[in-house]
Amino acid sequence: MKNNLIETTIGAVVVAAAVGFLVYAANAVGVSGPTDDYELNASFRSAEGISLGTDVRMAGVKIGSVSSMELNPTTYRAELGISVIEGIEIPDDSSISIASESLLGGNFIEIIPGGSEFMVERGGQIEDTQGSVSLVTLLMKFVAGSGE
């Protein structure tokens, strides 16, 4: 009888520790329940390095993520759907660009807010976009230009 009580107690401690690790991991990764978001759209010449779920940041703070990505067959531009946290309004003269975290790190979407008093409507388009800059392309231009 005493062994069963000890085994049950140890089992409960192990299960509690596993649940604690799962909760910690979910918080560290940023997994959360459903949130109220709204959609914005942007069209990029190149969306290299961006995929579904990529962070959308403003002033270095995550305010959303990329929710859809497809090629427009008419303009041959990457059309991105961006999910932004409810309550954060974006001025309609804001610009949006693809930025790098570091030379070796990944890319993210950065929104640079404008000064307009009018905000982009839900489902609206951010017009001022700048696509990603390929480090390899820049290096090739530098190497090709250095021989002149």
Solvent accessible surface area in square Angstrom, and as a share of the most:
residue,aa,sasa,rsa
1,M,203,0.91
2,K,153,0.65
3,N,107,0.55
4,N,93,0.48
5,L,123,0.61
6,I,83,0.42
7,E,116,0.52
8,T,93,0.54
9,T,72,0.42
10,I,100,0.51
11,G,33,0.31
12,A,60,0.46
13,V,95,0.54
14,V,92,0.53
15,V,94,0.54
16,A,65,0.50
17,A,49,0.38
18,A,50,0.39
19,V,82,0.47
20,G,37,0.36
21,F,148,0.62
22,L,126,0.63
23,V,82,0.47
24,Y,154,0.59
25,A,47,0.37
26,A,35,0.27
27,N,108,0.56
28,A,74,0.58
29,V,116,0.67
30,G,56,0.54
31,V,95,0.54
32,S,86,0.55
33,G,52,0.50
34,P,144,0.91
35,T,87,0.50
36,D,111,0.57
37,D,64,0.33
38,Y,13,0.05
39,E,74,0.33
40,L,0,0.00
41,N,53,0.27
42,A,0,0.00
43,S,17,0.11
44,F,0,0.00
45,R,173,0.63
46,S,26,0.17
47,A,10,0.08
48,E,104,0.47
49,G,54,0.52
50,I,11,0.06
51,S,66,0.43
52,L,117,0.58
53,G,48,0.46
54,T,18,0.11
55,D,41,0.21
56,V,0,0.00
57,R,53,0.19
58,M,32,0.14
59,A,95,0.74
60,G,62,0.60
61,V,95,0.55
62,K,108,0.46
63,I,8,0.04
64,G,9,0.09
65,S,31,0.20
66,V,3,0.02
67,S,51,0.33
68,S,53,0.35
69,M,74,0.33
70,E,120,0.54
71,L,115,0.57
72,N,39,0.20
73,P,106,0.67
74,T,114,0.66
75,T,72,0.42
76,Y,162,0.61
77,R,81,0.30
78,A,14,0.11
79,E,47,0.21
80,L,3,0.01
81,G,3,0.03
82,I,0,0.00
83,S,14,0.09
84,V,0,0.00
85,I,77,0.39
86,E,80,0.36
87,G,64,0.61
88,I,50,0.25
89,E,94,0.42
90,I,1,0.00
91,P,15,0.10
92,D,75,0.39
93,D,79,0.41
94,S,2,0.02
95,S,28,0.18
96,I,1,0.00
97,S,17,0.11
98,I,15,0.07
99,A,25,0.19
100,S,69,0.44
101,E,96,0.43
102,S,64,0.41
103,L,142,0.71
104,L,178,0.89
105,G,38,0.36
106,G,44,0.43
107,N,36,0.19
108,F,24,0.10
109,I,0,0.00
110,E,53,0.24
111,I,1,0.01
112,I,80,0.41
113,P,68,0.43
114,G,27,0.26
115,G,77,0.74
116,S,29,0.18
117,E,142,0.64
118,F,134,0.56
119,M,79,0.35
120,V,11,0.06
121,E,134,0.60
122,R,115,0.42
123,G,44,0.42
124,G,18,0.17
125,Q,73,0.32
126,I,3,0.02
127,E,142,0.64
128,D,83,0.43
129,T,32,0.19
130,Q,113,0.50
131,G,13,0.12
132,S,12,0.08
133,V,93,0.53
134,S,32,0.21
135,L,83,0.41
136,V,104,0.60
137,T,66,0.39
138,L,89,0.44
139,L,96,0.48
140,M,123,0.55
141,K,136,0.58
142,F,147,0.61
143,V,97,0.56
144,A,78,0.61
145,G,43,0.42
146,S,78,0.50
147,G,74,0.71
148,E,188,0.84
